Amino acid sequence: MHTVFLDYDTVSTGDLDTTALTRAAGDIRFCPSTADSQIPDRIGRANIALLNKVQLTRDRLMQAPDLKLIALAATGTDNIDLIAARERGIAVCNVRSYCSASVAQHVWAMILSLTQHLSAYARLTVDGTWAANEEYAVLAHPIRELCGLTLGIVGWGELGRAVAARAEAFGMRVIVCGRPGAPLEPGRMALEEFLRTADIVSLHCPSTAATRGMIGARELALMKRDALLINAARGALVDSQALADALKQGRLGGAGIDVLPQEPPVDGDPLLDARIPNLIVTPHIAWAAREARQRCLDEMAANIDEFLRGGRRGRVV
């Protein structure tokens, strides 16, 4: 079997053990990255394509007559034309639950940083403010205790549950939003009531027709003025301009954003304005702890091994 990893540098800096992956995939070529123009040549002779972010469109799949398996180093499958893969008889596998601890850790890092105003207070210590005016520096930004506050989760899957589980240690109440576009289930709250109730809203749902743009100007206006919004799911869930406006106008307490509609944001994004207060934007790194990335490679190896044995582990197609 001839295998190619199209964008290996998106998951490793050379710090991961590829033993299991090499053993499962056989003859494997690790490409640091792959430009669109290079895709036809690199998958044209491959039996197995490994990738993270590379886009495999219908046209690309039709130009790969020997391709039998696409193994993703990710959970999301947005970058693969699954319909074309099914038509071609190409199996597609993803990896799940590999980064739950990493994502939960990142979400809570943002929540704690925003709640404590860590960046703002750190600036006051180095710019001379603390030395010049101690009374102002100590109380310059409002700090709240998480104990007794309400954490709202949108997307009650593996990641949403992992984030919610950490809330117990802080003495928080957890509420769950009903699934967008679906009938309201017992124990879930309708979106409007959910947004009015939560002190912190954390998004963990996929990007679908029902969820894209689900947090816009109207929804932000329903939230408490000191509430936090965290998005470590998909950038398309949030209207960037509406969120930027709400933060600039003081209609929201803060936001932690790990994902944007366009990644990387080569065309810019309203949330990249450094003047927006109490906003943290990170470059889609919630999943990127070394342990999580190693787990991802090992899961890919297990998917490949099972596929070659005729099994369906990790299959989405």
N, C-alpha and C positions, 0 to 999 in steps of 0.2 A: 504494500500500500504506500502510495506517495502522499505525504501530508505537508501542508504549508500553513504556518502561523503568520497571518498577514500583517498584524500590528502588535508584535510581542512587546515592544517598548511601552505600550499603554498599560501593561500590567506588571512590568518588571523593570528594575534598574540593574539587573544582574544579581539581585539579592534573593532569588527564589531557586528552589531545588526542582529541576525538570526531570528527575529520574523516572518518576511514575508516568509522566506524559510521554517521554521518549520511548519507554518500554511499551506503552499501549499503542502509540501512533506509528512506531517503526521508523521508516525513512522520513524524517521531518526536517523541514527548512524553516528556521526562525528569521523572519523578516522584521527589522525594527519598525518599519512603517510601509504602507503601500498607497501610492497615489492612484487616483481613479484610472489614469492611463496605463498603469501597471497591472491592474486587476485581471484583464483577459489572459495575459501571458502567465500569470502566477497561478490562476485557478484552472487554466485550460487543460493542464495535464495532471491536475491533482485529483486524488480520490477522496481526500478529507481536507476541508478548509477550517482552520481555527481562526477565530477573530473576536475582537471586542467591539470596535466602533465602525469598522469598514462597512460601507453600504453595498449590499448585494441586491441589485435590482433584477427585474425580469430579464432585461437584455443581457446582463452579466451571467445570470444562471443559464440562459440558453446557449451561451458561448463556452460552457464547461461540460462537455459530453461525458466525461469520466467521473464527474463529481457524484459521490454517494452520500456524503455526510457533511453537514455544517455544524460544528461544535462551538457554541458561543461561550466566551469568558464573561458572561453577564446573565442577568435574569431577563432583562427587556429584550424584545425581538423586533423592535421598531425598524431596525436597519436591514431587515431581511424581508424580501417579498415571499411571504409564506405561501401564498396561493400559487405562485410560479414554482416554488420548491415542491409543493404537493403534486402539481401537474407533471413535473419532471421526475418524480419519484425520489427526490433528494430528502433524506432524513435531516431534521433540525433538532438539536439538543441545546437546552440552556442549563444554567446552574442556579440553584435556589438555596436560600438559607445560609449561604457561605459568609455573608457580611453582616448578619444581624447585630452581632456585638459591636462591630466597628461603626455601623450607622447609628445605633443607639447611643454610643459614646459621643459621636460627633454632634448629634442632636442635643444632648445634654450639655455638651461643651458650649454650644451656642446659647442655649437657654440660660445657663449660669452666667456666661459673659454678659449677655444683654441685661439680665436682672440686676447684676452687680455693677453694670456700666464699667467693666474692667478697663477697656481701652481709654475711655474718657478720664477715669481717675488716674490711670498710668501717665497720661499726658500732663496732668496737673502736678505730678511729682517732678517731672523733668523740665517743665517750662518755667519753673520758678514760682508758680501760683501758690503752692503749698507753703513755701518758705515766706512768701510775702503776705499771705492772707489765710491763715490756718482755718478760721471759722468758715470762710467760704468754701475752701477746698474740701473740707470734711463732709459738707452737706450740699455740694454743688449739684448732685444728681440723685434722684429718688431711688433708694434701694428697698426692695420688698423681700419678705420671707416667702419661700415657696410653700411652706407648711400652711395648709388650709385653702390654698388656691385650687382651681379646677383646670386640669389638663384635658383638652379635647383632642381626640384622635380621629382623623379621617382616613379610613383604610385599615380595617381590623384584621390584617393578615400577619405574616411572620414579623415584619418590621414594626408595624404599629403596635403589636403586642409586646415586642421587645422594649420599645420606648416606654410604653405604659407600665411595664413591670418595674422600671427604675423609679417611677413616680412614688411608689409606696414608701421608699426610703426617705423621701422628703415630706411625707405626710400629706400628699395631695389626693384629691378626689379625681377620678378618671371618668369621662363621659365619651361615648362613641357616637359618631354621626352615622345616620342611615346611608346606605349605599346610593350614590347619585344615580338617578334614572331607574331605580328599582323600588318596589313597594317597601314601606317602612316595616322593619322587623322588630319584634319585641326586644326591649332593652336598648334600642337605638333612638336617637333624637333627630327630628327634622332639621335640615340645614339652618334655617333661620333661628330657631330656638337654640340650637347648638352654638351658633356664632354669638348670640347674645349672652350665653351662659359662660362660655370658656374664658379663662384668663390667659391661657396659652393654647393656640391651635397648631397642631403638628400634622402635616400632610404626608400620607404614606400610601396613596392610591395610584394606580396606573393612569396613563394618559389615554382616554377613550373619548368617543363622541359626547358622552355624558359628563365627563370631568374636565375637558379642556375649557379653560377660562372660568372655572367654577368660582374662583375668588377674584372678583372684579370690584369696581367702585361701589356698587350696591351692597355687596357682601361685606366689604371692609367697613362701610358705614354702620353696619349692624353690630360690629365688634366693640368691645369696651375701649375707651380712649387710652387706657394703659395696658391693653392686651398685647401679647406677642404673637407673631405669625412665624412658623418655622416650615420651610419647604425643603425636604431632602428626598423628594420623590421625582417629579418631572416638572421642568420649567413651564410647560404649557398650561399647568393648572392655575397659574397666577397671572393676572394682568400686570405686567411690570410697571407700566406708566401709572396705573391706578394706585399701586402700592407706593411708588415713589412719591406721588402727590399726597397720599395720606400721611406718610412719615414727615414730609416737609411741612405740612400744615398742622402737625401735632395731633392728628386724629387717630393715631395708633402709637402704642408704646415703643415698639421696636420690631425688627424682623431679622431672622437668620435664614439666608438663602444659599443653598448649595447647588442649585440647578437653575439654568436659564433656558428660555425657548430655543436659542441658538447657541450651540457649544462647539468650539469656543466662540465668544461673542465678537466675531470679526466685523460685524456691522454695528457694533455698539449695543447698548441697552440702557434704558432709563435708570436702572438700579446701579449703574457704574459711576454715578455722580458722587464724588467724594464728600460733597456738602450735605448729603442726606444724614440726619441724625439717627443714632442708635440702630445702625444697619450693619450686618455682617454678611458679606458675600464671599463664598469660597468656591474654588474651581472644580466642583463635582468630585470631592475627595472623601465624602462620608464613608464610602465603601473601601477605602484604600489602605487600611492598616496592613502591615506586612503579613500578619497571621491570616487575615481574610483573603489576601491575594494568593497565598500559598494554598489555602483551602480551595480556592477557585480552580487552580491548576490541577489539584488532585481530583476534584470533582469532574473536571473535563476528562481526565484520564479514565476515570471510572465509567463515564458515559461512552467513551470511545470503545473501551474494552467490552462493555455490555452490547454495544451495537454490533461489533464484530462477532459476538456470540449469538446474534439474532434476537437480542432483547430490546426493550424499549425504555431503558432508564433515561430520565431527563428529557424524553421526547416531547416536543410540541407539534411536530409534524411527522 
